Amino acid sequence: MVILIIAVLTVLVAAGFSAASSERRVNANEEATLDAFTTAETALELFLARRDSFGFTASPPAVTESTRIVFTGAYADVVLRQMRVDTVAQRWGYVVRSHAVNTVKALRGTPGAERTVAEYAVWQPGTMSILSSWTSLSGLHKNGASSMGTGGFDGCGKMPAVAGVAVPTNPGYTQNGSGTAPQGNPPVLNVAPTPAQMADQVKIDWAGISSGTAVTPDITIPPGSWPAFSDPNYWPVIKVNGNFALPGDGQGTLIVTGGLTISGNITWRGVLLVGDNLTSNGNNGVDGATVTGLNVKLGQTLPQGDVGNGTKRYNYNSCNVANAMSKMAQLVGYTNAWVDNWPTY
């Protein structure tokens, strides 16, 4: 009888250990699967948000791109593949797949957990709502009736004409001399009665741009220095904190939180965003789009902008704007286009 009882107890203990081991294995597998899912989803979101940080800077992205993102105890292979191209509408469709592998095994003798997620995404070029070749929230004054260039007529010939200058009605656009220096459709656009009211019509997140949260600059001055612009395909985003005097020709997006002075025969190609006023002395200008007086959007009061003396070239150019805005393009995931059962081979 004693032997029988011992045998029964031995069987019960063994069954208990077996059940505990099975439960431990199930729990470990579930935990490992969840970790792999988290890794795959994190890698997917990182690639969508910071694709350039992994060395991919082509705009739009190539037909296929792939990288391995390493985490503590896991890694994920992210692959982007082009699915659709619409060059007329400037839209490129992609699928982004993230396959994660846990390198730390949940239990000895078991393979590392794996999980794959995917999402359809579209490449959206950066865009800018343009009211005129030169938009000034503080108004503009021109010394003399000398030319300000072709103004709002697209120098690239692809887009309809915009206004020559856009200003608030008060203080508006004024000039010494007869005629009207700005050219465009119309030459002068009065956007709103006052600078504060016009600020609501200028759809630029100046608070985010000037603080550095909305746009990540390629160069910040200070502490950075002015680039050489030896590469014609180099269209950087440059942010200058405070007042600045443009040292020479350049291209891209120039953000100046204070005032900007342009003197001599200098041309900027692309987008110019200035917090205070722009003073232009000499035969210089911008081929792209200019917006000044943006600190009005932060509640500041500015005097009327002074265009200065000399012949100007403040011309709208949609191609230069598009090149400058290319740095603002990004992959955007489609709503309800995420899956966690993407097949892998």
C-alpha positions in Angstrom: 0.0 0.0 0.0 2.8 2.4 0.9 4.5 1.7 -2.4 1.3 2.4 -4.3 0.8 5.7 -2.5 4.4 6.7 -3.3 3.9 5.8 -6.9 0.7 7.8 -7.2 2.3 10.8 -5.5 5.2 10.6 -7.9 2.9 10.6 -10.9 1.0 13.6 -9.5 4.2 15.5 -8.8 5.6 14.7 -12.3 2.3 15.8 -13.8 2.4 19.0 -11.9 5.9 19.8 -13.1 4.9 19.0 -16.6 1.9 21.3 -16.4 4.0 24.1 -15.0 6.7 23.6 -17.6 4.0 23.7 -20.4 2.4 26.8 -18.9 5.8 28.4 -18.6 6.6 27.6 -22.3 3.2 29.0 -23.4 3.7 32.2 -21.5 7.3 32.6 -22.7 6.2 32.1 -26.3 3.4 34.7 -26.0 5.8 37.1 -24.5 8.4 36.5 -27.2 5.8 36.9 -29.9 4.6 40.2 -28.4 8.2 41.5 -28.2 8.8 40.6 -31.9 5.6 42.4 -32.8 6.7 45.5 -30.9 10.1 45.4 -32.6 8.6 45.1 -36.1 6.1 47.9 -35.5 8.8 50.2 -34.0 11.2 49.6 -36.9 8.4 50.3 -39.4 7.5 53.6 -37.8 11.1 54.6 -37.4 11.7 54.1 -41.2 8.6 56.0 -42.1 9.5 59.0 -39.9 13.3 59.1 -40.3 14.1 57.4 -43.6 17.0 59.8 -44.3 18.7 58.9 -41.0 19.2 55.4 -42.5 21.0 56.8 -45.5 18.1 57.0 -48.0 17.8 60.5 -49.3 16.4 60.0 -52.9 13.3 62.0 -53.6 11.1 60.1 -54.4 12.4 56.9 -52.9 14.0 54.3 -55.2 12.1 51.3 -56.6 13.3 49.3 -53.6 15.2 50.2 -50.4 16.1 48.0 -47.5 17.9 48.3 -44.2 18.4 46.4 -40.9 17.6 48.2 -37.7 19.2 46.7 -34.6 17.7 46.8 -31.2 18.8 45.3 -27.9 18.0 41.7 -28.1 16.4 41.9 -31.6 16.6 43.3 -35.1 14.2 44.1 -37.9 14.7 44.0 -41.6 12.7 46.9 -43.3 12.1 46.7 -47.0 10.4 49.4 -49.1 9.1 48.5 -52.5 7.5 50.8 -55.1 4.0 49.7 -56.1 2.6 52.7 -58.1 3.9 55.8 -59.9 1.8 58.8 -60.9 4.3 61.4 -62.1 1.6 63.8 -63.3 0.0 64.0 -59.8 3.5 63.8 -58.2 2.5 60.8 -56.1 4.4 57.5 -55.6 2.9 54.5 -53.8 4.9 52.1 -51.7 4.6 49.1 -49.4 6.9 49.1 -46.4 7.5 45.7 -44.7 9.2 45.1 -41.4 10.3 41.6 -40.3 11.5 41.4 -36.7 13.6 38.6 -35.2 14.3 38.2 -31.4 17.9 37.3 -30.9 17.4 36.4 -27.3 15.5 33.1 -27.1 12.7 32.8 -24.6 13.7 29.2 -23.6 16.7 27.1 -24.3 16.2 24.9 -27.4 13.5 27.1 -28.9 13.9 29.4 -32.0 13.8 33.2 -31.7 10.3 34.7 -32.2 9.6 36.4 -35.5 6.9 38.8 -36.6 6.1 40.7 -39.8 4.0 43.8 -40.2 3.5 46.0 -43.3 1.9 49.3 -44.3 1.0 51.0 -47.6 2.4 54.5 -47.8 2.6 57.4 -50.3 5.4 59.7 -51.0 4.1 63.3 -50.5 6.3 66.1 -51.9 6.5 69.2 -49.7 4.2 71.9 -50.8 3.9 75.6 -50.1 0.8 77.8 -50.5 2.1 80.8 -52.4 0.2 84.1 -52.5 2.8 86.1 -54.4 6.4 86.4 -55.4 7.0 88.5 -52.3 4.6 88.2 -49.4 5.2 90.7 -46.5 3.0 90.7 -43.4 4.4 94.1 -42.5 3.7 95.7 -45.8 6.3 97.0 -48.4 7.8 100.3 -49.4 9.7 100.7 -52.7 12.2 103.5 -53.3 11.6 104.5 -56.9 9.7 102.8 -59.7 12.6 100.7 -61.0 11.7 97.1 -61.9 11.1 94.3 -59.4 11.5 91.6 -62.0 8.8 89.4 -63.6 7.2 89.1 -60.1 4.3 86.7 -60.0 4.7 85.3 -63.5 6.1 81.8 -63.1 9.7 81.8 -64.3 9.4 78.0 -64.7 6.4 78.3 -67.0 4.5 75.5 -65.3 2.1 77.2 -62.9 -0.5 80.1 -63.2 0.7 83.6 -62.3 0.4 84.8 -58.7 0.4 88.3 -57.3 3.5 90.4 -57.6 3.4 91.3 -53.9 1.0 90.4 -51.1 0.5 92.8 -48.2 -2.0 93.9 -45.6 -4.1 96.9 -46.7 -2.6 98.9 -43.9 0.3 99.8 -44.3 0.0 98.1 -47.7 2.4 98.6 -50.6 3.8 102.1 -51.3 6.5 103.5 -53.6 8.2 106.7 -54.6 7.7 107.4 -58.3 5.0 106.8 -60.9 3.7 103.5 -62.1 3.7 100.2 -60.2 7.0 98.3 -59.9 5.6 94.9 -59.0 4.3 92.6 -61.8 1.9 89.8 -61.4 -1.8 88.8 -61.3 -2.6 91.2 -59.7 0.5 93.3 -59.2 -0.4 94.1 -55.6 -2.7 91.9 -53.5 -4.2 93.3 -50.4 -4.7 90.1 -48.4 -6.4 91.5 -45.2 -7.0 94.9 -43.5 -4.2 94.6 -40.9 -1.0 92.6 -40.4 -2.5 90.5 -37.6 -5.5 89.6 -39.8 -3.2 88.8 -42.7 -1.2 86.5 -40.4 -4.2 84.1 -40.3 -4.2 83.9 -44.1 -0.5 83.0 -44.4 -0.6 79.2 -43.9 2.9 78.7 -42.6 3.7 77.2 -39.2 6.2 79.9 -38.3 6.1 79.1 -34.5 7.2 75.5 -35.3 9.6 76.5 -38.0 11.4 79.2 -36.0 11.6 77.0 -32.9 13.0 74.1 -35.0 10.2 71.6 -34.2 8.4 71.7 -37.6 11.5 71.5 -39.8 14.9 69.9 -39.2 17.5 72.1 -40.8 20.6 70.8 -42.6 22.6 73.7 -41.3 21.9 75.9 -38.3 23.8 79.2 -38.0 25.2 79.6 -35.4 27.1 77.4 -34.8 27.2 76.2 -38.4 28.8 78.1 -41.3 27.6 79.1 -44.8 28.0 76.3 -47.4 29.9 76.5 -50.7 27.0 75.6 -53.0 29.4 73.9 -55.4 26.9 71.1 -56.1 24.0 72.3 -58.3 21.8 69.5 -56.8 22.3 70.7 -53.3 19.1 72.4 -51.9 19.6 72.5 -48.2 17.4 73.9 -45.4 19.4 76.6 -43.6 18.1 78.1 -40.4 19.7 81.4 -39.1 18.9 82.4 -35.5 18.8 86.2 -35.3 19.7 88.9 -37.9 21.7 87.9 -41.0 23.3 89.4 -44.1 23.2 87.1 -47.1 26.9 86.5 -48.0 26.4 85.3 -51.6 24.3 83.3 -54.0 22.6 80.2 -52.8 19.7 77.9 -53.2 17.3 75.9 -51.0 15.1 77.0 -48.1 16.6 79.9 -46.0 14.9 80.5 -42.7 16.0 83.7 -40.8 14.3 84.3 -37.4 15.4 87.9 -37.3 15.9 90.5 -40.1 17.7 89.8 -43.4 19.8 92.2 -45.5 20.7 91.5 -49.1 23.2 93.8 -50.7 24.9 93.8 -54.1 24.3 91.5 -57.0 23.1 88.4 -55.1 20.4 85.9 -56.0 18.7 83.3 -53.8 17.0 80.4 -55.6 14.2 78.7 -53.7 12.3 79.7 -50.6 13.1 82.6 -48.3 11.3 82.8 -44.9 12.2 85.8 -42.8 10.8 86.6 -39.3 11.4 90.4 -39.4 11.8 92.6 -42.5 14.0 92.1 -45.5 16.1 95.0 -46.6 17.3 94.8 -50.2 20.0 97.2 -51.4 21.3 96.8 -54.9 20.4 94.7 -57.9 19.5 91.5 -56.1 16.6 89.2 -55.6 15.0 85.8 -55.2 13.9 83.3 -57.9 11.3 81.3 -56.1 9.1 82.6 -53.3 9.7 85.2 -50.5 7.8 85.6 -47.3 8.8 88.2 -44.8 7.4 89.7 -41.5 6.5 86.3 -40.2 7.1 87.3 -36.6 3.8 89.0 -36.9 2.4 85.5 -36.5 4.1 85.4 -33.1 2.3 88.5 -32.0 5.1 91.0 -32.8 4.6 94.4 -34.3 6.9 95.4 -37.2 7.5 98.6 -39.2 6.7 98.6 -42.9 9.2 96.7 -44.8 11.6 98.8 -46.9 12.5 97.3 -50.3 15.4 99.7 -50.7 17.1 101.1 -53.8 18.0 99.6 -57.1 16.5 97.2 -59.6 15.1 94.0 -58.0 14.5 90.5 -59.2 11.9 89.0 -56.9 10.4 86.5 -59.2 8.1 83.5 -58.6 9.6 80.3 -59.9 7.6 77.1 -59.2 10.5 74.8 -60.1 12.9 76.4 -57.6 10.2 76.2 -55.0 9.6 72.5 -55.7 13.4 71.8 -55.4 13.5 73.7 -52.1 10.4 71.9 -50.8 11.8 68.4 -51.8 13.6 68.3 -48.4 10.1 68.6 -46.8 8.8 65.5 -48.6 8.0 62.4 -46.6 6.5 59.0 -46.5 3.0 59.0 -45.1 1.2 55.8 -44.2 -2.3 55.3 -45.6 -5.2 55.1 -43.1 -6.4 51.5 -42.5 -3.6 50.1 -44.7 -1.6 48.3 -42.0 -1.4 44.5 -41.8 0.2 42.1 -39.4 -0.2 39.0 -41.6 2.1 39.9 -44.5 3.5 36.8 -46.1 7.2 36.2 -45.9 9.3 33.7 -47.8 
